[in-house]
Structure formats: C-alpha cells, structure tokens
Amino acid sequence: MAINATVSVSIGCATALPSQQQSSSNTQDSLVFRADQALYQAKNKGRNQVVAASSS
C-alpha cells in the first residue's frame, strides 16, 4: 500500500545580535513576538512561504 502525502510549511523567523539584547526592542519576548508576526504573514501569503521579521 502506497501513501501519497503532501506537506507544506510556513516559516516566520526573527534574529537578534547578542550585542543588542539589552535593547528593549530585542528582548526574548520581543523576538518571539516578531517571529510569530512573521509566521502569520507567511501563512497569509500562501503555502511554502518564509518571512523574516524586519529588524527593529
């Protein structure tokens, strides 16, 4: 028995430099928030999309 499956992926990512982590815009919570926002943008663009959060 053969299984034919299709998988799609949406990715949202955000980055922070260690030297900038003291900034309020680069806290862990902010990093996760920006990645989450990018993920929702990727999902809205359609299947198999990657969106990088803009640096702040």
C-alpha positions as CSV (number, residue, x, y, z in Angstrom):
1,M,0.0,0.0,0.0
2,A,1.5,3.4,-1.0
3,I,0.8,6.6,0.8
4,N,0.8,9.8,-1.2
5,A,1.1,12.8,1.1
6,T,1.9,16.4,0.5
7,V,3.4,18.6,3.2
8,S,3.6,22.4,3.1
9,V,5.4,24.6,5.5
10,S,5.2,28.3,6.6
11,I,8.1,29.8,8.5
12,G,8.4,33.0,10.4
13,C,11.8,34.0,11.7
14,A,13.4,36.8,13.7
15,T,17.0,37.4,14.7
16,A,18.8,39.4,17.3
17,L,22.5,40.1,17.9
18,P,23.9,39.4,21.3
19,S,25.3,42.9,21.5
20,Q,21.8,44.3,21.0
21,Q,20.0,42.2,23.6
22,Q,20.0,44.9,26.2
23,S,17.8,47.0,23.9
24,S,14.1,46.8,24.8
25,S,13.3,46.0,21.2
26,N,15.4,42.9,21.3
27,T,14.2,41.1,24.5
28,Q,13.3,37.4,24.2
29,D,9.6,38.3,24.3
30,S,10.0,40.8,21.5
31,L,12.0,38.2,19.5
32,V,9.3,35.6,19.8
33,F,6.6,38.2,19.1
34,R,8.3,39.3,15.9
35,A,8.8,35.7,14.8
36,D,5.1,35.0,15.5
37,Q,4.1,38.0,13.4
38,A,6.3,36.9,10.6
39,L,4.8,33.4,10.8
40,Y,1.3,34.8,10.3
41,Q,2.5,36.9,7.4
42,A,3.9,33.7,5.8
43,K,0.6,31.9,6.3
44,N,-1.3,34.7,4.7
45,K,1.0,34.6,1.7
46,G,0.1,31.0,1.0
47,R,1.8,27.6,1.2
48,N,5.6,27.1,1.4
49,Q,6.5,30.6,2.4
50,V,9.3,32.0,4.6
51,V,9.1,35.5,6.1
52,A,11.9,37.2,8.0
53,A,10.8,39.8,10.6
54,S,12.1,43.2,10.0
55,S,14.8,44.3,12.4
56,S,13.7,46.9,14.9
